[in-house]
Amino acid sequence: MKKIHASISAVGSYLPEQTLSNSDLEKMVDTNDEWITIRTGIKERRILKKGLGVSFMAINAAKSIIEKKKVNPLDIDMVIVATITPDMHATATAAYVASEIGANNAFGYDLSAACSGFLFGMSTASAFIESGRYKKILLIGADKMSSIVDYSDRNTCIIFGDGAGAVLLEPNLEGLGVQDEYLRSDGIGRDFLRIESGGSQMPTSLETVKNKKHFIYQDGKNVFKHAVSNMADASEEIMKRNNLTNFDVNYLIAHQANKRIIDATANRMGIVDKKVLMNIERYGNTTAATIPLILSDYESKLKKNDKIIFAAFGAGFTWGAMYLKWGYNS
Ligand code: UT7
């Protein structure tokens, strides 16, 4: 019997209309367009309206796949939403998304691995598909970072943005789809990038709100250092394990946190600029959404059999790389 691979068969996305440019940020914190552009590669980000939860973007990203690919929502087996900004605690955003898109035969849950959430979700979804247990899995990476960013903190507000990207994963018998993964985590890193309050360790109180503990905090320098070395190591390892040279790899799709981190990873892999897909300039760091947003933006460029390396690093720490053979021509 032929081995089942989990292949991406469709991609979709949703981005809010409102933009927050570097010049807008200049009016909010002590920063400037030149610094942000040189240090991060970001020019603008998207911001979702107040009052709307991350599910709004996730539902729209999912619907774009359903409409484009003419999927019957009742055929979807499972919905995974990778996010660190769920609509609410205690209930999975994925369950709501599944109901809202009419995936009434599916079960859904959220996956929390910050900027590596989409890659970890690919691992989960592909394992279910490879096992033969499920045939259509909707994996959505979505974050409303504006709901946890302190817009008076220049260490974080210049980086993050809102957005959602989605993929449909299905069985493939031609050997296309997910080939290999190298995923890791190190909980010692959790103090460098975190929201301190609102969880069981430090429940929300007047005091925590007064001290801005409900906002995301990052020790940028430390995170940067770990991101560069771990993303590059993981990507190199996955190439070595699969006997891939830099010529064999068609594209590097890396988490969009900082252009300098992506460039450093590509350099270590020996991957030339034109094979490094980026959209950080327009959306900033949308956490779990960056990788599927790249897939959505560059879908028409991707060809059946293209060899793609994915790489990510995020809070936790969590990180890793995946090797995938693209499944279709659009
Ligand atoms: O998504 C996964 C997790 N996140 C990441 O991967 C992000 C990783 N970190 C980063 O991308 C970078 O560390 C930042 C973009 C956050 C900061 O860049 P950096 O090159 O690490 O800057 P820095 O914190 O070392 O600061 C360098 C200088 C400092 O000034 P002095 O001490 O050299 O005079 C800062 O005060 O730049 C100053 N600075 C700023 N200036 C203008 C720091 N932030 C800003 C700012 N605007 N926003």
Residues whose N, C-alpha, C, O or C-beta is under 5 A from the ligand:
A	BS01	UT7	D30 T31 N32 W35 R39 T40 C115 R154 N155 I158 G220 K221 V223 F224 A227 A257 N258 N285 F313 G314
